[in-house]
Amino acid sequence: MDEYYDVVVVGAGPAGCAAAKGLSSEGFKVLLVERERLPREKPCAGFLPSEALKMVEDDFGTIPEDCFSPQASAKGAFLFLEEETYELPFDGEGAVIRRPSFDRFLAERSGAEVLEGWKASSLESGRFRVNLRLERDEEYRVVEATYLVGADGARSTVLEYIRPEFHRLYASPGTVKLTVLEGEVELGWDPAYLGFLRFKGGGATFFVKDERLTLAVWGTGEAERRALAVLERRLGLSSTVGWRRGIAHSNRMARNGAYCLGAGCALLAGEAAGLVDPWGHGLRLALRSGREAASAIMDSVGENVTPHVLYMRRMKPLLHENERQRKELGGRVGDFDTASLKEGFGSPWRRAFLRRRLFG
Ligand SMILES: Cc1cc2nc3c(=O)[nH]c(=O)nc-3n(C[C@H](O)[C@H](O)[C@H](O)COP(=O)(O)OP(=O)(O)OC[C@H]3O[C@@H](n4cnc5c(N)ncnc54)[C@H](O)[C@@H]3O)c2cc1C
């Protein structure tokens, strides 16, 4: 490993791999740093819309079979709200991926030098110069680069260093902790669908993958009990004995339009930038923002402008669209068609109430 790179990308999720791929294909010398060893686990349903599938196939080539879940196609979600159920079909034919093998495939095809098991712990950035400190156990090393892409997910260290005020005011308070329960249970559920639950004081997402049910819950102390009660009452869930418990985080700082795309020569992509849709989904936005970050860096070379300015311009339409969808239930919201909600919540004020309930 060298100590100097054109670009260091922190985080080998979809956003980081997309940025690394875009830059290495243009001849940039790229280091992709990942804190975990690949393949790593990531709590995620892996519902990938057709638009994102196409992006991956265009940039990385054919996705190997072992990256897909056996049920393969993603059809949409059912929203459970009080005693009603609403179908939210997926926008086009999507796929269900297995994150460990999918993300490893992306990293291997990224064209970057991949450094696994090293965590970015701090950094200093100036105009076209970044010094990044990497740590592993008791060891540390410093790498230098001209550009940095922080794609280190919901609790981004890069964001904390490059925009400390933004981190304190928006990112840290906007981070949601989820309790993740996973187990082999009998549940009459079609794995091509996600389940969204919304109730007083919280919500949950559930999915069945490789014959295991995963339930990710957020909200008050009562939320877990409420989510399980819905599954028992509405779907006949009978036992939760032997469930594995874990924790995940989701970055909802953009709930009020507070995205952070970086500063100067250090850009943020994916969930590190707050890029999730109103349902908290982020694979499509991660891939897209990684791509745009790479293009902004390339376009800034030789020009008297920082990549951050170009990246903001490129991302503006996407951010506007995300905001618009959050405010207009009834059409496409994220990767889902919400027409059934328009029918169920006819008047504008009822829809405004529902919006707050769903995305507030
Ligand atoms: C329960 C659940 C279900 C979901 N289901 C879906 C879904 O079906 N569809 C969808 O589109 N989205 C879904 N999401 C959201 C989706 O998982 C994320 O939005 C997406 O993974 C974001 O991609 P990313 O590349 O920005 O970050 P990540 O995928 O989180 O990748 C970040 C990487 O950075 C690494 N990293 C972190 N800190 C450091 C550091 N300091 N140094 C080095 N490396 C670091 C991490 O180990 C990780 O590998 C779900 C989320 C949850 C919690």
The ligand as a Gaussian input file, in Angstrom:
#p B3LYP/6-31G(d) Opt

LIG

0 1
 C      -33.436000      -2.669000       8.473000
 C      -33.058000      -1.912000       7.233000
 C      -33.594000      -2.294000       6.008000
 C      -33.259000      -1.588000       4.846000
 N      -33.781000      -2.020000       3.666000
 C      -33.506000      -1.339000       2.533000
 C      -34.013000      -1.768000       1.267000
 O      -34.701000      -2.774000       1.158000
 N      -33.736000      -1.012000       0.176000
 C      -32.974000       0.112000       0.247000
 O      -32.776000       0.771000      -0.786000
 N      -32.438000       0.520000       1.419000
 C      -32.664000      -0.186000       2.556000
 N      -32.108000       0.209000       3.739000
 C      -31.163000       1.350000       3.734000
 C      -29.814000       0.928000       3.136000
 O      -29.330000      -0.210000       3.822000
 C      -28.797000       2.078000       3.262000
 O      -29.389000       3.285000       2.880000
 C      -27.569000       1.808000       2.369000
 O      -26.861000       0.692000       2.850000
 C      -26.657000       3.033000       2.355000
 O      -25.528000       2.722000       1.607000
 P      -24.159000       3.478000       1.879000
 O      -23.185000       2.973000       0.879000
 O      -24.399000       4.932000       1.966000
 O      -23.733000       3.030000       3.359000
 P      -23.501000       1.590000       3.979000
 O      -24.094000       0.538000       3.154000
 O      -23.914000       1.707000       5.398000
 O      -21.933000       1.406000       3.902000
 C      -21.069000       2.163000       4.696000
 C      -19.786000       1.373000       4.879000
 O      -18.835000       2.214000       5.559000
 C      -18.135000       1.427000       6.509000
 N      -17.618000       2.358000       7.510000
 C      -18.322000       3.050000       8.446000
 N      -17.511000       3.838000       9.179000
 C      -16.256000       3.642000       8.687000
 C      -14.981000       4.172000       9.036000
 N      -14.833000       5.064000      10.025000
 N      -13.895000       3.753000       8.343000
 C      -14.032000       2.823000       7.328000
 N      -15.218000       2.284000       6.963000
 C      -16.322000       2.701000       7.630000
 C      -19.190000       0.465000       7.034000
 O      -18.599000      -0.677000       7.634000
 C      -19.976000       0.149000       5.765000
 O      -19.447000      -0.974000       5.100000
 C      -32.392000      -0.475000       4.904000
 C      -31.849000      -0.095000       6.130000
 C      -32.167000      -0.802000       7.291000
 C      -31.556000      -0.377000       8.606000

